Amino acid sequence: MKKLKNFSGYLGCRTTGNIEWMIKSICAANNRSVSEVINYLCRLFIEDAYEIRTKFLGPGHEKP
């Protein structure tokens, strides 16, 4: 992945303000903590990247 050169986020990681704002919006809309949302997104990314299928995603997310 290409490294970001301009960081404007404040979550303690290398991110932009726009990404941070979206994560915080997801948290507020679903009454979840930032760490819960980031863990969920990481798990989705790993499951998709390595074609791991668990019951975590539920039905309808299978690859064709």
LINBEL-V433176 format. One record per helix or strand of 3 or more residues. SS is the DSSP state (a for helix, b for strand). FROM is the first residue (numbers start at 1). LEN is the number of residues. If there is no record, write none. Layout:
BEGIN
{{SS & FROM & LEN} {SS & FROM & LEN}}
END
This chain:
BEGIN
{{a & 17 & 14} {a & 34 & 16}}
END
